[in-house]
Amino acid sequence: MSFNELDRAQILAEALPYIQKFSGKTIVVRYDSGAVHGEMIETVISDIILLSLVGIRVVVVHGGTPEINNMLALLGRESKFADGLRCTDAQTMPVVQQVLCGQVNKDLVAALNRLGGRAVGLCGLDGGLFQAKKLDEKYGLVGNIVKVDAAMVSSALASGYIPVVAPVAQGTDGPTSYNADADTAAARLAVAMEAEKLVLLTDVRGLFRTPGDEATLIPELQLSSVPALVREGVIAGEMVHKVDCCVNAVRSGVGSAVILNGRVSHCLLTELLTDAGVGTMLTN
């Protein structure tokens, strides 16, 4: 037997206890098309399919910032952001809804099905999955999710599907739809599903003790250590919001949350099914 064959056998043997640990458990993956692109799209999708095939209940929540930006540009309109959130006026919201619930969602579903998975597309409007109130007037039609009804997602999982969810929410304070932050939607859904793990795919490996120095990756972080790292500037910029989502999810019952680089080949399999781990995991 060659070294390569032995190596493959060792990898499979190493994965077995993790498959046993996660089999039947729910994992919510926040898929970021801004971080996962090119050949990595197929790699991440293949990872999701494999996890599903070994009995792990995978739920995908996606955003669509690049796709919405492109569509608005085609329409001759400018993309505007405040505090990391898209300013969504009454003219922009239909574009957001069409791109997220249509183009991005169905492209992702089609890719999963084409590569051998069984996926179904949902959005936060289906079955009242995400219900929200206006977050703040300055953001326009951006919603703060106040309720999650995960019955549709649970039904899809029970039928053997991989649910793919677009973060558009039903307004509870008026007859409108709201644009919802995808990180927040994934975290809230993970809590509602009593998920074992929340995974946020990004364009960085995780948190670094020295920002920008990958040799200082923090592989595991207790929630109690987060405030000090924010004060020290170790957690800064957009990462503050992502870490907050992870902290809120874990405090609300999710087993753990991990920040992963979606541009690393087979990052999901390495993080979930091996001893190595490739990101930063937050635990309580």
C-alpha positions as CSV (number, residue, x, y, z in Angstrom):
1,M,0.0,0.0,0.0
2,S,1.4,3.4,-1.0
3,F,2.0,6.3,1.4
4,N,-0.9,8.2,-0.2
5,E,-3.3,5.3,0.5
6,L,-2.2,5.1,4.1
7,D,-2.5,8.8,4.4
8,R,-6.1,8.7,3.1
9,A,-6.9,5.8,5.5
10,Q,-5.5,7.8,8.4
11,I,-7.6,10.8,7.5
12,L,-10.8,8.7,7.4
13,A,-9.9,7.1,10.7
14,E,-9.4,10.5,12.3
15,A,-12.7,11.7,10.9
16,L,-14.8,8.8,12.4
17,P,-15.1,10.1,16.0
18,Y,-16.1,13.6,14.7
19,I,-18.6,12.1,12.4
20,Q,-20.1,10.2,15.3
21,K,-20.0,13.3,17.5
22,F,-21.8,15.5,14.9
23,S,-24.1,12.9,13.3
24,G,-27.7,14.0,13.8
25,K,-26.7,17.4,15.1
26,T,-27.4,20.7,13.4
27,I,-24.7,23.0,12.0
28,V,-25.5,26.4,10.6
29,V,-23.0,27.7,8.0
30,R,-23.0,31.4,7.1
31,Y,-21.9,31.3,3.5
32,D,-20.3,34.6,2.3
33,S,-20.1,35.0,-1.5
34,G,-17.7,37.9,-0.9
35,A,-15.3,35.5,0.8
36,V,-16.0,32.3,-1.1
37,H,-15.4,32.6,-4.9
38,G,-13.7,31.0,-7.8
39,E,-12.7,27.4,-7.4
40,M,-13.4,27.6,-3.7
41,I,-17.2,27.7,-4.4
42,E,-17.2,24.1,-5.5
43,T,-14.9,23.1,-2.7
44,V,-17.1,24.6,0.0
45,I,-20.2,23.2,-1.6
46,S,-18.6,19.7,-1.8
47,D,-17.8,20.0,1.9
48,I,-21.4,20.8,2.8
49,I,-22.6,17.9,0.7
50,L,-20.2,15.5,2.4
51,L,-21.2,16.7,5.9
52,S,-24.9,16.1,4.9
53,L,-24.2,12.7,3.5
54,V,-22.6,11.5,6.8
55,G,-25.7,12.5,8.8
56,I,-24.9,16.0,9.8
57,R,-27.9,18.4,9.5
58,V,-26.4,21.3,7.6
59,V,-28.3,24.6,7.2
60,V,-26.8,27.3,4.9
61,V,-27.5,31.0,5.4
62,H,-26.1,33.3,2.7
63,G,-25.7,37.0,2.0
64,G,-25.2,38.6,-1.4
65,T,-23.3,41.9,-1.0
66,P,-21.3,41.6,-4.3
67,E,-24.3,40.5,-6.3
68,I,-26.5,43.3,-4.9
69,N,-23.8,45.9,-5.6
70,N,-23.5,44.6,-9.2
71,M,-27.3,44.8,-9.8
72,L,-27.5,48.3,-8.3
73,A,-24.6,49.4,-10.5
74,L,-26.4,48.0,-13.6
75,L,-29.4,50.0,-12.6
76,G,-27.3,53.1,-12.3
77,R,-27.7,53.3,-8.5
78,E,-25.1,53.7,-5.8
79,S,-24.5,51.2,-3.0
80,K,-24.5,53.0,0.4
81,F,-23.5,51.6,3.8
82,A,-23.5,52.8,7.4
83,D,-22.0,51.0,10.3
84,G,-21.4,48.0,8.0
85,L,-25.1,47.7,7.1
86,R,-26.5,48.4,3.6
87,C,-28.7,51.5,3.6
88,T,-31.9,50.1,2.1
89,D,-34.5,52.6,0.9
90,A,-37.8,51.8,-0.6
91,Q,-36.3,51.6,-4.1
92,T,-33.4,49.4,-3.1
93,M,-35.4,46.9,-1.1
94,P,-37.0,45.2,-4.1
95,V,-33.6,44.8,-5.7
96,V,-32.2,43.3,-2.4
97,Q,-35.1,40.9,-2.2
98,Q,-34.9,39.8,-5.9
99,V,-31.2,39.3,-5.8
100,L,-31.1,37.4,-2.4
101,C,-34.2,35.3,-2.7
102,G,-33.8,34.8,-6.5
103,Q,-30.4,34.9,-8.0
104,V,-28.1,34.1,-5.1
105,N,-30.4,31.6,-3.4
106,K,-31.3,29.7,-6.5
107,D,-27.7,29.7,-7.9
108,L,-26.5,28.2,-4.6
109,V,-29.3,25.6,-4.5
110,A,-28.6,24.6,-8.1
111,A,-24.8,24.3,-7.4
112,L,-25.5,22.0,-4.4
113,N,-27.9,19.8,-6.4
114,R,-25.6,19.7,-9.4
115,L,-22.8,18.4,-7.3
116,G,-24.9,15.6,-5.7
117,G,-26.6,17.3,-2.8
118,R,-30.3,17.7,-2.1
119,A,-30.9,21.3,-1.5
120,V,-34.0,23.5,-1.2
121,G,-34.1,27.3,-1.2
122,L,-36.0,29.3,1.4
123,C,-36.1,32.9,2.5
124,G,-37.0,34.6,5.7
125,L,-40.5,35.3,4.4
126,D,-41.3,31.6,4.0
127,G,-43.4,30.4,6.9
128,G,-42.6,33.6,8.8
129,L,-39.0,32.2,9.3
130,F,-37.5,35.6,10.1
131,Q,-39.7,38.3,11.6
132,A,-38.3,41.8,12.2
133,K,-38.9,45.4,13.1
134,K,-37.1,48.4,11.6
135,L,-33.7,48.6,13.2
136,D,-33.2,52.4,12.8
137,E,-34.5,55.0,10.5
138,K,-31.0,55.9,9.3
139,Y,-30.6,52.4,7.7
140,G,-34.0,52.5,5.9
141,L,-35.6,49.1,5.5
142,V,-33.0,47.1,7.5
143,G,-34.7,44.9,10.1
144,N,-33.8,43.8,13.6
145,I,-34.9,40.1,13.8
146,V,-37.3,39.8,16.7
147,K,-38.6,36.2,16.1
148,V,-37.5,33.1,14.3
149,D,-39.9,30.3,13.4
150,A,-37.7,27.5,12.2
151,A,-40.5,25.0,11.3
152,M,-39.8,25.2,7.6
153,V,-36.1,24.6,8.1
154,S,-36.7,21.7,10.4
155,S,-39.2,20.2,7.9
156,A,-36.7,20.5,5.1
157,L,-34.0,18.8,7.2
158,A,-36.4,16.0,8.2
159,S,-37.0,15.4,4.5
160,G,-33.3,15.0,3.8
161,Y,-32.7,18.4,2.2
162,I,-30.0,21.0,2.8
163,P,-32.0,24.2,3.5
164,V,-30.4,27.3,1.9
165,V,-31.8,30.5,3.5
166,A,-31.8,34.1,2.2
167,P,-31.9,36.7,5.0
168,V,-35.0,38.7,4.0
169,A,-37.4,39.2,6.9
170,Q,-41.1,39.7,7.2
171,G,-42.0,43.0,8.9
172,T,-44.0,42.8,12.1
173,D,-44.4,46.6,12.4
174,G,-45.9,47.2,8.9
175,P,-46.6,45.5,5.6
176,T,-43.0,45.4,4.4
177,S,-40.0,43.2,3.9
178,Y,-36.7,44.0,5.6
179,N,-33.2,43.4,4.6
180,A,-31.6,41.4,7.5
181,D,-27.9,41.1,8.3
182,A,-26.8,37.6,7.2
183,D,-24.4,37.1,10.2
184,T,-27.2,38.0,12.6
185,A,-29.7,35.8,10.8
186,A,-27.4,32.8,10.9
187,A,-26.8,33.3,14.6
188,R,-30.5,33.7,15.4
189,L,-31.4,30.6,13.3
190,A,-28.6,28.6,15.0
191,V,-30.2,29.4,18.4
192,A,-33.7,28.6,17.2
193,M,-32.4,25.2,15.8
194,E,-30.5,24.4,19.0
195,A,-27.5,24.0,16.7
196,E,-24.3,22.3,17.8
197,K,-22.2,24.7,15.9
198,L,-22.4,28.0,14.1
199,V,-19.8,28.5,11.3
200,L,-19.1,32.0,9.8
201,L,-17.1,31.8,6.6
202,T,-15.0,34.9,6.0
203,D,-11.9,36.0,4.1
204,V,-9.6,35.6,7.1
205,R,-8.5,32.6,9.1
206,G,-10.0,33.8,12.3
207,L,-8.8,36.1,15.1
208,F,-5.1,36.9,15.5
209,R,-3.4,38.0,18.7
210,T,-1.3,40.4,16.5
211,P,-3.6,41.7,13.7
212,G,-2.4,40.5,10.3
213,D,0.1,38.0,11.7
214,E,-1.3,34.5,10.9
215,A,1.3,32.9,13.2
216,T,-0.6,34.4,16.1
217,L,-4.0,32.8,15.3
218,I,-6.2,32.3,18.4
219,P,-7.5,28.7,17.9
220,E,-10.0,28.8,20.8
221,L,-11.5,31.7,22.7
222,Q,-13.6,31.7,25.8
223,L,-16.5,34.2,25.8
224,S,-15.2,35.8,29.0
225,S,-12.0,36.9,27.1
226,V,-13.8,38.7,24.4
227,P,-14.3,42.2,26.0
228,A,-10.6,42.5,26.9
229,L,-9.6,41.7,23.3
230,V,-12.0,44.3,22.0
231,R,-10.5,46.9,24.3
232,E,-7.0,46.0,23.2
233,G,-8.0,46.3,19.5
234,V,-7.3,42.6,18.8
235,I,-11.0,42.3,17.8
236,A,-11.7,45.4,15.6
237,G,-13.6,46.6,12.6
238,E,-16.1,44.3,10.9
239,M,-14.8,41.4,13.1
240,V,-16.5,43.0,16.2
241,H,-19.9,42.4,14.7
242,K,-19.1,38.8,13.7
243,V,-17.7,38.0,17.1
244,D,-20.8,39.6,18.7
245,C,-23.0,37.2,16.7
246,C,-20.9,34.3,17.8
247,V,-21.0,35.3,21.4
248,N,-24.8,35.9,21.4
249,A,-25.3,32.5,19.8
250,V,-23.1,30.6,22.2
251,R,-24.6,32.4,25.2
252,S,-28.0,31.4,23.9
253,G,-27.3,27.7,23.8
254,V,-25.4,27.0,20.6
255,G,-22.5,24.5,21.4
256,S,-19.8,26.6,19.8
257,A,-19.1,29.1,17.1
258,V,-16.2,29.2,14.7
259,I,-14.8,31.9,12.3
260,L,-13.2,30.3,9.3
261,N,-11.5,31.4,6.1
262,G,-13.7,30.3,3.2
263,R,-10.8,30.6,0.9
264,V,-8.9,27.7,2.5
265,S,-9.4,24.5,0.6
266,H,-11.8,22.1,2.5
267,C,-11.9,24.4,5.5
268,L,-15.2,23.0,6.7
269,L,-14.0,19.4,6.7
270,T,-10.7,20.3,8.3
271,E,-12.4,22.2,11.1
272,L,-15.2,19.8,11.8
273,L,-13.8,16.4,11.1
274,T,-10.1,16.5,12.0
275,D,-7.9,17.2,15.0
276,A,-6.3,20.2,13.4
277,G,-9.0,22.9,13.2
278,V,-8.2,25.9,11.0
279,G,-10.1,28.9,12.5
280,T,-11.0,30.5,15.8
281,M,-13.6,28.7,17.9
282,L,-15.6,30.5,20.5
283,T,-16.9,28.5,23.5
284,N,-18.7,29.2,26.7
